[in-house]
Each structure stands twice: as structure tokens, then as C-alpha cells.
Amino acid sequence: MPKPIALLVFVVVEIVLLPITVVGQFLFYIDFAVKVPGKNLNLTTYDPAFARWILDALGKREDKAARQLIPAMPGVSRLTLGLAFAPTMWLMRITDLTINMYDYPVHRSTGIIGAFGHRTRFFDDALLGHLDSVEQVVILGAGWDTRAYTLARREGVRVFEVDDAGMQVQKRLALEAAKVDTTGVVFASADFNLESWLDALRRVDFDPDKPTFVLLEGVTYYLNPDAIEATLQTVATKLAKGSAVAFDYVGQHIIEGEGSPLYRLLVPATRFLGRHTAWVFGIRTDSPAQENLMVFLGENGLRLAGYEPVGKPDPKQRLVGGLALAANDLES
């Protein structure tokens, strides 16, 4: 099918099927509101999980653990999943067109909200690129991430997940219900804004003297600046040389309310919904954004080892955000 015709078919049929998607989304939010209160779960942790499930279903990124886990997550049912996502997934299959956030591998994205495919590929590459040189992998703010049971499995590499205690309890229950193999994965709980994740890891036999790869995906926005700097400085000074950390971030100007109309509405909304959903941290992304990132990392003892921008520059030449990989081999 020629691309212009495929695009026309996609748009027209998507509009026709939109009521089904809306009903599915509505039912999901009702289920979430009814079944999840009191379980200390953040709705924002669901979107990346759904994106990975879709990538697996479309055959773009195999993730057996996500395939098992998603239907077992609190507030999720196969009915709501089907109604909410099946129409768009069916259209992507028959037209061979893919929405950027549900594509893989992706090397660019237009904004934070649609960057799931982009950041997934960036962090997958960063993780796989370090598995031969580290002995430990730490996933901070793991949410519903399934890399600990898939990509991070490597003989001689120990994997640790760190998250808020309430979130972690619910995830472990869902993993058990879904019969996901968690052999060899160690769980530790910590609120990064209030306590040291390294102290939490030490309580479960983590060894800071072994080279470690640390991953923070979709986490930095919600941490205060002191917690971010403490995390980076921990990697820089308290982990063995050869350690690295990968993370994504939003532009500081967006946090300060100077972004596009979408972000000027989104940031206050995240703060209205509570402490765990509030966007409070950003890094300067005005030109040259990569140099600003290098300076920020250098001030915290790290060397920029990998970078990809997120979004196109606005009229003031500011990017929406970025993806970063930093190493602790910076020479003093």
C-alpha cells in the first residue's frame, strides 16, 4: 500500500474506531480508581509498561516478561487492554505505519510524552553495551520495567531493583501472579527523595566495589535536585571505577513553566496530582544542550559517554529534554 494511501486509511479508520479506544481507556481508569487506591501506585508508571507490551505484541521488541506481567498488574484486564489498544495496533499492522512511541528501534522523538520507543532503545543499548564490563546492574525507580528478567540476565551479573516500598510490594505480587521468573533478581526499597538508595542496596548484599551499571528511566523528573546530585555523586565516588549511569531528563525551562502550551499545562497538573507525580527537576537544554549536560555531569564527577536529544529546538533554541549515559572515569 503506497504510504499516502496508508496514512489516509490509518487516519480515517482511527477516527471511526476512536469510540472503542475511548471506552477502553475509560474502563481502565474506572478499574484503576476502584481497585488501586491504597496500594501506593502511580498511574504514570503504567504508560511505559503498556508501550513495551505493545512493542512485544507488534513483534518489534521481544519482551516475554512484559507479555506475562501486564495483564496481572492492578487495575488491568485483558478486556480493557483490548479495547484501549487493539484498534491502533490492528491499524499499524495492516498499514505498516507505526506511531513513533510504539516503534523500535527509534533514534529520535518529538517530545517527552512520545519518547517511549526512543528512550527504550537508548537504554537497551546502554545496558547491553555494559553487560560484559560490569558485575552488577541496578534499576532505580524500576516501576513495571521488565529488563531485570530479560535483557539484564547474564551469567556473572547480579541484578537489583530499587523502588518505593509500596510500589515494589504490588509489583512482586503481580510478578508472582503472572509466573514471571525472577530468579537472581534482588529487590530493595527506598524513597530516593528521602534516603540513600545505596544504603538500601547495602542491606541486600550489594557490593559497591564491583563495577555497576545504574539505570534511571523516567525517574529524574520526579526527584528533587539534591536527590539527583546525590545519585550522580554516588555513582561517581562510591561505586567502583568502570561504573556508569543512564537516565533521561526534561529541560529546566519546562519545569520553570516556559515550555510549549502543552507542557505549561502538564507540569502544574503533575504537581496537582501529588508528590510522587510532580515534575520538579530539569537540566538546561538551551544551545549547546550537550555541552550544558557535560558541565552538569562534570560538576557531579561524571563524564558524558552517550547523549541523544529529545525534541526539536523551540524558538529560543531549547530542546524538550535528553537521554544521557555517564561514566565515572572522569579524571580529576
N, C-alpha and C positions, 0 to 999 in steps of 0.2 A: 504494500500500500504506500503510495507516494506520501512523503512527510506532510505536505499541506493538507491533504485529504485526511490523513490520520489525525492531525491536530484538530481539524474541524469535527471529525467523528468523536474524538475524545471530549471536546468541549460540549458539544450538543448532548451526547449521551450522559455525560457527567451531570449536566443540568437536569435532565429528565430523571435520573436516578438519585438526585440530591435528597429528596424526601426520605429515601431509605437510609441514607447516611445520617441524616439529621435525627431520625428515630433511633438509630443505633447509638449515636453519641448521647442522646437524651437518656436512653435507658441505662447506659453506662454510668452517667453522672448520678442518676437516681440510685442505682445499685451501690455506687461508691458512697453516696451520702448516707444510705441506710446501713450498709454493712461495715464501713470502715471507721466511723467515729470512735475515739478512744483507743485506736490502735497506733497512734502516732505516725501515720503515714502521710507523706507529702505527694499530692497529686502530680506534681511536676516530675517525679521520678518515673512515672508511667510512660510518658511520651517517648523517651529513648528506648525503653523496653519494647514498646509497640513497633517502633521503627526497625529494630533488629529482628523482631518476629516477621515483619513484612519482608525484609531483605532475604530472610531464610525462605519464606514461602514463595518468593519470586525466583528463587534459585540464584540469587546474586551473591549471597554470603552465607555459607552453611553455618548454622548455629543450632545444633540438636538440643542443647540445654534450654535455649530460649523457646524453642518449639514445645518443650515439655512444661516449662515454668509458667509461661504467660497465662494459660487457662486456669492455673492454680492460684494466681495472685488474688488477694482480697478484692472483692468488688468487680471481678472479671468473670464473664461467662462466654461460652462459645457462641451463644446467640447474639450477644451484644458485639462480640468481635466480628462475627459475620456481617451483621447489618452495618456496622460502622465502617468497615474497611473493604469488604468484598467487592462492592461496585467499582471502586477506584482500582483495586488490584486486578479485577477482570478486565477493565478498560486498558490498563497498562500492558496486560498480556496480549490482547487482540490487536492493539495499535502499535505495539513495540515502542511506545513512548513511555518515559519514566519521569515522574516528579523528582526533582533534584534531591529532596530529603529522603526519598526512598530508592536512591540509586547507589551503586557501589561497583567499582571504586570511584570516588569523586575527589577531584583536586581543587575545587573552588566552590564557593557558596555565596549567596547574596546577603545573608543575614544570620543572626544567631538562631532564630527560630527554625529556619530551614537548613541548618548546618549539620543535621544528624549524620547523613551519609558521609559528608566531608570529614567531620571530626572522627567518626568511626574508623574510616580508612587511615587517617593520620595516626591515631593512637594504636591501631592494629600494627601498622608499620613500625612505629616506635617500639612497641612491646616485642614484636618478633625480631627486631634488629638488636635487641639486648639479651635475648634468652641464652645466647651462647657465652655471654660475658658476665652474667650475674648469677648469684646463687639464691636470691630471694626476689619475689615480686610482691609489692604492697599496693592494693587498690583502696584508696582513701575515698570515703563517701560512696561506697560501692553501689548503693541503691539496688536495682534489679539487674545490674551488669552480670553477664554470664562468662566473661573471659576466664575467670578463675577455674572453670570446669571445662574449658575448651582450649583457647589459644595459649593460655599460660601453662598448660600441662607440659612439663619437660622433665626428664629424668635429672635429678640433682638440683632441681629448683623448687624451693618451698614457696607457697602462695598464701598470702594473708589478706583478709578482707577486714576493713575497719569502717564502722558506721555508727550512727546513733543507736543506742540500745533498743529502743522501741522498734525502729525500722528493721534492725537485724533479727529480732525475735520473729517478726512476721515473715521475713524472707526465709529464715531457716524452716519455719513451719511449711511455707509454700514449697520449698525445695524438697522437703520430705514427702509432702503430699504428691508432688509431681514425679517422685522417684528419680531425681537428678543425682548423679553420682558426685558427691562432694569429697570423696576420699583425698586426703592430703591437704585439704584447704583448712586453714586455721582462722577462726573468727575472733575479733577483738572489738570491743565497743568503746566509743569516745565521742564527745561533742567537741569538735575542733576549736570552736569559739571559746570554750571554757577550760579545756585541758589538753595536755600533750598527747598526741597520737603515738609518739614514740614510747612514752611511759606505758600506754595501754598495750602496745606491742611487746614490750619487755615482759609484761605479765604473762604472755603466752609463748615465751621461749623464742622471741625474735632476737637475732644476733646482729647488732649494728656494725660489727666488724667484718661482715660479709657484704660484698657488692650487691646493691639492691636497685631494682627499677621501681619507681613510685609513679602511680597514675592517679590523676585527679581529673575526671571527666565530668563537665557540667557542675563543678563544685565551687570554683573560686568566686562566682558571683555572690554566693550566699555567706561568705566568710568576711569578717572584718579585716581591715588592713593589717592589724597586729598578728592575727592568726595566719594570714598569708605569708607575711615576712618570717614568722616563726617557723612555718613549714619549710620554706625555701632555705632558711639558715640551718635548719635541722639536717636537710639533705646535704648542704654544703659542708657542715662542720662536724656532724655527729654520725654520719654514715661513712662506710669505707670508701676510699677512692675507687673510682670506676662506677659509682652510683649515678643515677640520673632520675629526673622527674619530668613528666609530661603533663601539660594542662592546657585548658582553653580559657579565654578571658574576653570580657567585653570592654569597649572603650570607656575611659574615665568620663568623657564628656556626656555619655549616655546616662551614667549613674548620676551625674550632676544635672540632668534634665535638659541637655542641649542636643539631643538626638532628633531623629525624624518624628513626625506626629505619632507614629505607631509606638516608638519607644518612650515618648513623653507621656503616653497613656499607660504603657506596660509597666514601667518602673514603679510609679506610685501604686499601681494595682498589686504588684508583688509585695509591696510593703504593707498594704492594707490587709492582705491575707495572713500575715503573721511573720514571726521572726525567722522561721525555717524556710520561708519562700521569698523573703525580701532580697532584692538585688542591692548590694551595698559596696561592692568592690569593683574597680576597673583599673586599667593601665592606659596611659596616654597612647593614642593611636594617630595623632597628627603626624604629618610627614616630617621626617622619615620614621615611620612607625617601627621598623625593625631595629633601628638604632636606639629608639626610646626603650624598647624591650631589652636590648642588650645592656643599656645603662642600668635599668631596674634590676636585672638579674645580677649584674656585676656588683651592685650595691649590697646584694644579699649573698655574695660569694660564689655565684654560679656563672658558667659560660653558656651562651646560647649555642646549641648544637643543631637545632632544626626549627624552622619557622614557616608558617603559611598564613597569609592574611585571610580574614573573613569579611566579605562585603566589598563594595566599591567605595572609593573616597567620596565624601559628601562635598558640597561647595567649598567648605573650609579645609578640604583635603584630609579629613579624618575618616579612618576605617571604622567599621562596626565593631571589630574585635580581631582576635588572632588565635592561632594554635602554636604552642611552644614546646620545645624539647630542650632541657637544660642539663648540663653535666657538671659534676663537682670537681673537675680537674683544672679549675681556674688557677693560674699561677698568681701568687701574691706578690 
